[in-house]
Amino acid sequence: MFEVKNIEDVNLAENPVIAQMSKYNHEQLLFCNDNETGLKAIIAVHNTVLGPALGGTRMWHYQNETEALNDVLRLSRGMTYKNSISGLNLGGGKAVIIGDSRSMKSEALFRRFGKFVNSLGGKYITAEDVGISPIDMTWVSMETNHVVGLPGKSGDPSPVTAHGTYVGMKACAKEQFGSDSLKGKKVAVQGVGHVGEYLVQSLAKEGAEIFITDIHEPTLKRVANEYGATVVGLDEIYDIEMDIYAPCALGATVNDDTLSRLKCSIIAGAANNQLQQEDVHGRAVMEKGIIYAPDFALNAGGVINCYSEVKGLSPDWAMSKAEEIYTTIHNIVKRSNSENVPTYQIANKMAEERIVAMGKVKLPL
Ligand SMILES: NC(=O)c1ccc[n+]([C@@H]2O[C@H](COP(=O)([O-])OP(=O)(O)OC[C@H]3O[C@@H](n4cnc5c(N)ncnc54)[C@H](O)[C@@H]3O)[C@@H](O)[C@H]2O)c1
């Protein structure tokens, strides 16, 4: 369904945008321009079979339009998979605003953007992403109701994301060690920001032996003192003796270099895009006997939190939905073992299978 289509009949040179959309079956792209405010944006709706396409708006100083287009196509497709595997009735979408987030922001620009979001009539629901602040989204919300994560609404998603990451980590432990207890397990957490600190809190409660690193010294010291964690160097984290590596800062930290050094048997963290090259490093971790918890399934607490806001559900509901990440990850790992296919591929398949199945529910009787 989401496979690369045979696009021989589309002349790539003459029609590159639609050809790119057809590659992964994107439904709709909305190019937004407004000379008065300087707004240049692209909204991508990848798939709405499960429900309205939800995904954040990113503001980034893209080098060119092609880079922005590639990013929005890739990110919106990623949201379809994340929302599907999490059992949410949401499709996948994303928006990018092209520009410098430090110098180009204005109320008018975001309100104009809000008007474009509104023009899609609820097919796309937006939220904060990289380069966007709560005040920016408040401006967007003056022109459309299709915004989530506003101040005073569902709130900081990090506790929910951390909880999902924690229970998913336990599911990996169950498969790898025969018990889901993390007591005494050596866990290395890279990045103790919003999500990382909540994760450390849960790990400390359970009696794990925790190692942490972060570029921000004051945070690092405070978290180490508060939870009795051992501080390790930014690069040293890849070399220490550990059972579990939990990347909670950057993407692409699972790569040729780190894989030759990491001594863990589980990789489970909240960071997005942990595998530098999905096809290469997803298989390499499996061949090394490491269980890799696919990031988009493990860190879905954030989008679960947004969904609770869309549906008017309680924070308790969001936490209990995030508990289901245990079963999701467990099923992914079991299927990966039985089919001898990397976990990230299994997660993709499971997300696609749900969309195909639910698509049938929507057919008229
Ligand atoms: N916040 C959420 O609910 C959520 C949801 C899904 C995914 N994520 C992903 O999880 C990760 C963490 O999110 P967050 O909200 O905690 O972000 P954050 O910015 O609050 O925390 C990231 C932390 O990583 C540290 N850091 C940056 N570069 C580092 C490096 N090279 N080495 C070590 N530490 C470094 C930062 O100093 C910061 O303390 C991000 O990749 C984010 O995209 C977050």
The ligand as a Gaussian input file, in Angstrom:
#p B3LYP/6-31G(d) Opt

LIG

0 1
 N        9.043000      15.523000      24.482000
 C        8.327000      14.546000      23.972000
 O        7.202000      14.256000      24.405000
 C        8.893000      13.715000      22.842000
 C        8.024000      12.885000      22.120000
 C        8.550000      12.083000      21.099000
 C        9.901000      12.133000      20.823000
 N       10.735000      12.966000      21.538000
 C       12.172000      12.965000      21.231000
 O       12.891000      12.615000      22.404000
 C       14.119000      13.339000      22.463000
 C       14.181000      14.135000      23.755000
 O       13.099000      15.043000      23.808000
 P       12.971000      16.109000      24.972000
 O       11.620000      16.710000      24.858000
 O       13.412000      15.489000      26.243000
 O       14.050000      17.185000      24.487000
 P       14.898000      18.160000      25.410000
 O       15.449000      19.177000      24.508000
 O       14.124000      18.578000      26.598000
 O       16.076000      17.224000      25.955000
 C       17.150000      16.812000      25.175000
 C       18.357000      16.804000      26.081000
 O       19.453000      16.269000      25.346000
 C       20.599000      17.047000      25.616000
 N       21.531000      16.911000      24.526000
 C       21.581000      17.568000      23.346000
 N       22.622000      17.142000      22.603000
 C       23.226000      16.174000      23.318000
 C       24.351000      15.343000      23.087000
 N       25.089000      15.453000      21.978000
 N       24.672000      14.426000      24.025000
 C       23.970000      14.330000      25.170000
 N       22.904000      15.102000      25.447000
 C       22.541000      16.008000      24.524000
 C       20.075000      18.457000      25.818000
 O       20.977000      19.227000      26.560000
 C       18.776000      18.185000      26.571000
 O       18.976000      18.159000      27.976000
 C       14.146000      14.200000      21.207000
 O       14.833000      13.492000      20.209000
 C       12.683000      14.326000      20.824000
 O       12.511000      14.537000      19.438000
 C       10.247000      13.749000      22.545000

